[in-house]
């Protein structure tokens, strides 16, 4: 006869990429496990945040996060072209983009933590965003229509500053924290008082205002089974988006596969139902007793699946005629489309970077066609 278990459910919100977290302890009926308080851990770098796009030779800001999603000071980061920077008391560091277009790579010294982002030429950047925008103005070309209130989001545009604190972003008038920036890209964390529901987004740089944009501020909530969970039993988690009736694309991640298993894989993408409930089920199996962690984060919707698919076809055609170092670059981009299609600004920027490297005419024509499909 299976051993009965009690479940205690705790729901909390974490910042920096974990929009909602469900922690459940499954215990035998003979008694609840006693947990010994743990001493305060020293912050350990976990993630390196770069702007979605960097401009060649221009200032930019990066950030380092720990396992709790907090900014980490005094971390040495090694960059392309031999640059080394150290995060300041805010967990951020100012650097200069490489002199030539291509790809910027960054690595935390002493850790297997790395990140990369495309680098574009400044002379090839037309003012992005509203019609009539000029290089002396600030404009927004791309922004998420929905954001998670505890998660960072990205803005693409023109006229931003490489020094993060020179860019002022607000949601409902509440200041946000810019964690990474370049002249064309901002990575932003909402402030602590953003209300759930529709709120105005504003960006101001050097006294220049980009205007007001409506955004749905969403809280992601995860609920586990209402009944007691048995080790070895199956069940469902329900992920609900509060703050909008629009269907949203989510990514659910299981950080405790030895305790709980998501039936369709440890990382799943799913879409909420929309409407008043606006929820999505996740099928799970309880492997054994113990604490487990399941998180969900909001993904930007792909801006037009037909355009994305057409762009992928053009890139596949380009791959057939590519030679030298081009096949590897195109393969990397195709992989990004297949596994991270929500990162459209970065995908566009990488194709733009390829075009800046002036490939032969037949290859350039296909790359240009793919780029136009995404604009």
N, C-alpha and C positions, 0 to 999 in steps of 0.2 A: 504494500500500500504506500503510495507516494507520501513524502514528508510535507505536511502543510507549511505554508510560509505566510508571514505578515509583510505587508508592503507599506513603507512610509514614503510619501512623495513630497519633495521640496522643489518648488519652481523659483528660479531666480534669473535675473538678467545680467549678462556680462558684456563688456565693451570689446571693441577691436575685433570684430569678425565673428563673435559668438552672440547672436541676437537673442537666443532663448536657450536655456539649459534645463533639462529635467534630470534630477538626481534621485534615484530610488534605491532604498536599501531593502533587500529581500532577506528575511531572517527565518530560521527554523522556529516552529511553534513553541519549542521548549524554552525560549527566552530571547530577548533582544541582545544583540552584540554590544559590548561596551567599547566605546571609542576613546582612545587616549588623546588628549589635546596635543597637537603638533606645534613645535616651536616655529616662530616666524622664519620663513625661508628667505635666503638671499636671492634677489631677482636674478633670473637666468635668461639671457636672450633666447627668444624663440622665433621671432619673425623680423624681417627687414622690409620696410615699406619705402618704395620709390614712387615718384610721380609716374603717371601712365605714359607720359612722353617727356623727354628732355630735349632742350634746344642746344645744339653744338656751341660750345664756348660760353654759354650763359649760366648764371647762378641757378642753383636748385637746392631743395631741402629734402633730406631723407629722415626716417625715424626708425627706432628699434623698439620692439615690444618684448615683454617677458611672457611667461606661461599663463599669467593671469590677464594678459592684454594691457598691462600698464607700460608706459614709456620708461625706458631704461637709460639712465645717464652713464657717462664715462665708458662707453663701448667704442672700441676702435673698429672702424670699417675701412676695408681696402677696396679701392675703386680702380676702374680702367685707367691706363696711362700712368700708373704708379701713385695715384693720389691716396692719401691716408687721412681720414678725418675722425674726430672723436665726438660722440654725442654730448651735448651740454646738459645742464641741470634739468632741462625740459625733455630730454630723451631724443632730441633732434640734432641734426648737423647740417651746416651749409657747405655745399661743394660746388664745383664748376663742371659743367658738362664737357665731355671729350671734344677736342677740336674738330673732329671729322664726324660726319653722320655714320650711323651703323647701330651697334648695340652697346649699351653701357652695362657692365657687370659689376656687382658689388658683393663683398663677402665679409662676414664678421670674423675678425682675426681670432684664431684659436677655436673656431666652431665650424661645423659643417652646415652653415646657414648662408644661403646666397640668394640673390635676386637679380633680375635683368630687366631692362626697359629700352625701347627704341630711342635713338638719337636722330633728330632731324636738323636740316640746315635752316638757319633763320631767314635767309633770302628767299627760300622756297615757301615760306609761310605767308599765305594770304590772310588778311584779317578774317577770323572765324566768327560766326554768330549772326547778329542782326544785320540786315541790309544797310549799307552805308557806314558800317563800322570802319574805323581808321586805326592805324598803328598807335595813335595817341589816346585811344579809347579802351574801355574794357567791355568785353562782350562774352556771352555764354552761347556755345554752340551745341552742347550736349549736357543734359542733366537727368537724373533718375526721376521718374514720375512718382515713385514710392520709395521711401527709405525706412529702415528699421531704426527705432529711436536709440538703440544701444550699439549701433554698428556704423562703421565708416562708409562713406560714399564718395564717388569721384565726379568732378566737373571738368569739362573740356571747353576751352574757349581761347581768348586772346587778351593780352594786356595784363596778365597776372604778374606777380613778382616772384623771383626765385627765393627770396627770404620769406618764410612761411608767415610770420607775424605781420607782414606788410599787406596781406590779403585779409579782408574783413568779411566773414560770411555769417549771416544770421538766419535763423529759422524762427518765425513768429516773433522777431525782434530779439531773440535770445542768442547771444554770441556763441559761435561754434569754434572748435579748435582745428586749425589747419595743420595737419601732421606732416604732409609732404607737398611740395609745390615746385612748379617751373613756370616759365612765361605762358605755357599753354595748357597746364594741367594742375588741378588741386585735388588732394585727398583730404577729406573733412570728417571730423567726428561731431555729431550733434551735441548741443549743450545739454545740461542735466534737467532743464525745465521745459523742454519741448513737449507740448500737449499732443495727445493722440488725435488723429484726424487731419483734415486739410489745413496746411499752414503755408504762409508765404516764405519763399526763399529769396534772399537778396545777397548780392556780392558787391562790395565797394573796395576799390583799390586806388590809393592816392587821391581820394576825393571824387573819383569817377565811379558812378553807379551803373551797374549793368541792367537795372530794372528789377521787376518783381516776377517771380515764377511760382505757380501753385504746385505744392508737393503734398502727398499723403504721408503723414508720419504714422508708422505702423508698429505695434507691439506684437511680437510672435510669442504665442503661448503653447506649451506642450503639456498635454494631460495623459497620464498613464491609465491602466485599467482600474476601474473602481473597486473591483473585487480583489481579494488576496491573491498573490501570484505564487504559483508553485515553480520551483526549479525544474526545468525541463518542459514547462508548459508554453503554449503559444498565446499571443494576445495582440493588441493594437495600441499604438500611441496615436493621439490625435493632435495634429499641428494646426493651430488656428491663427489667422491674421486679423488683428483687431485694429480698426482705424480706417478701413476701406472695404468697399463691397466689390472691388475689382479683383479678378483672379490674379494671383501672384506666383512667380516662379521661385521655388525655394530649393536649398540644398541642405539635406539632413546628414549629419555625421555622427557615427558611433565611435566614441573614444574608449569603450570598454568591451571589446569583442569577446573577451574571455568570460564575461558575466552575462551579456545580452547580445543577441545577434539580430541585425536587421535582415529580414528574409531576402530582400533583393540587393543586398550588398551593404558594406559598411558606409559607403557614401552614396546617397541617392538624390536624384533631382526629381521633384514633383511639382505639381501645380495645384493651388487651392481651388476650391469649387466656385468662388465668387459668391455674391449674395450676402444675406445677413449672417449666415454661419461662416462662410469663407474659410473652410477647413479642408484638410487632407489627411487620410489615414496612413499609418506606417505599420506594416505587419512585422512583428518581432517574435523571437523565441527567447525565453529566459533559460540560460544555460546552467547557471548555478546561483547560489545565494551570494549576496554582497552588494556593495555600492556600484552603480554604473552611471555613466555620463553620456547623454545624447543631446546634441546641439542642432540648432537650425539657424540658417541665415538666409537673408533675402538676396536674390540674384536679379540684376537688371534684365528686363525682357529683351531678347534679341530684336533689333530694330528691323523687322521685316525678314522673315524666314526665306521668302523667295529670293531676295537680294543676296542673302548669305549663301544660299545653295548655289546661286549662279556664280558668285565669287569663288566658291570652292571648286566649281567645274572649271573656271578659267585658270585657277591655280594648278589644278590637276593637269590641264593641257600644257601649262607652262613647264611643269615638272618633266614632261616627256621630251621636251627639246632642250632642257637646261643642261649645262656642263660645268666643269670646274667646281667652284664652291657653291654654286647656285642650288643644286638639288638638296643639299643639307638644309639650306635656309628655307626653301619652300616646304620641305618635309616638316620642319619645326613649326611653320605657320599652319600647315594643314592639321597637325596634331593639336595645336592650340584651338583651332576652329572646332574640331571634333570633341574636345574635352573642356573647352572654356569659351563657348560661343558667346557668352554674355559680355566678354571683354572687347566689344566692338571698337571703341576708340583706340585701344592698343593694337588690335588687328589692323585697322586702317593705317595707323602710324607706322607699323612694321612694313606694310606694303609700300607706303610712301618712302620709307627709308631705302627699300630695295630700288625704287625708281631713282632716288637720288644718287645711287651708285652707278647709274648709267649702263644698264645691261644692253646687249645687242638688240637691234630693232625688233626682231620677231618676239623675243622674250619680253621686251619692254611693252610691246603692244598688248600682250596677254595680261601682264601685271597691271597695266593701266586700266584695262577693261575690268579686272577684278576690283581695283580700287574704286572705280566709278559705280560699281554695283552696290557698294556699301555707303554711298553718299547721296 
